[in-house]
Amino acid sequence: MSRYAAKVDANQTAIIKALREIGATVFSLAGVHNGCPDLLVGIGMQTYLVEVKDGNKPPSARQLTPDQAKFVSTWEGSPVVILKDVDIARAWGTRMKGGVGGT
């Protein structure tokens, strides 16, 4: 069995911290691979899969990988949330905590 290093975007730690500060439970899925989103987030009595992209990178570097795109397009649960920076993460988490659904 080979080991793969979990590759995370530079802003992932800050996004996790921001979500936790507003009361979310956050679990990293970065080591799962195969296109699985980066985070499992519980907030507002709901569970979300979250993909983190670095909003400071050029748009071409923020695109989903082929494995991620396949996962997102075939996932039968709630839509995968894509967060690109701390402000977006905080605003999204605050909406979800208040029970105002959506992504």
SEGU-687011 format. One record per residue (C-alpha): x, y, z. Coordinates in steps of 0.02 Angstrom, whole numbers, plus 32768, in hexadecimal, padded with zeros to 4 digits. Layout:
! SEGU-687011
XYZ
...
! end
This chain:
! SEGU-687011
800080008000
804980A77FD0
803981438037
800581EA7FF1
8026828D8047
7F8782EE8065
7F9483887FF6
7F39841C8040
7F2184CE8003
7F828555805F
7EE485A280A6
7E97850180E7
7ED48516819A
7E9185C981A1
7DE98592815A
7DDC850581DA
7E0585818265
7D8185FE8227
7CFB8577821E
7D24853782CB
7D1E85E88311
7C6885F682DC
7C3C854F8329
7C5584D0829F
7C9B842382B9
7D2084048235
7D7683618206
7DFC83588180
7DE282D880F6
7E7F830E8098
7ECE826180A6
7E3C82068057
7E6B82337FA2
7E0881F87F08
7DB882A47EF5
7D6B82A57FA2
7D5383577FE1
7DCC839D8062
7D5A83B680F7
7CC4836C814F
7C6A83FD81A5
7BDD83F58222
7B7F84968242
7ACB84C88261
7A9E84118280
7AD283E881CD
7B6983908180
7BC583D480E7
7C53839A8079
7CC7842D8058
7D4F843F7FD4
7DD084C47FFB
7E2085247F6C
7EA185AE7F81
7E4F864F7F47
7EFB86A17F38
7F2D862C7EAB
7F0586537DF6
7E5A86117DBD
7EAA85837D5B
7EFD85447DFC
7E57854A7E5B
7DFB84D37DE9
7DC484297E25
7E36839A7DF7
7DE883147D86
7DCF82A37E1E
7D7D83317E80
7D0C835F7DEE
7CD582AA7DDE
7CB1829F7E99
7C4C83417E98
7BE8830E7DFF
7BBE82607E3E
7BA282867EF7
7AED82617F26
7AEF82C27FCA
7ADE837D7FE2
7B4983E57F6B
7C0383F27F92
7C2D849F7FD3
7CC884F57F8C
7D1B85767FFD
7DA585E67FBA
7DD08657804C
7DB186798104
7D30870280E6
7CC886928074
7CD9860380F1
7CA2866F8182
7C0D86B58122
7BD7860880E6
7BEB85BC8193
7B88864981E4
7AF9862E8167
7AFA85738186
7B0085898243
7A6685F68238
7A09857181D7
7A0185D18134
7A24853C80C0
7A7F8544801B
7B3485417FE5
! end
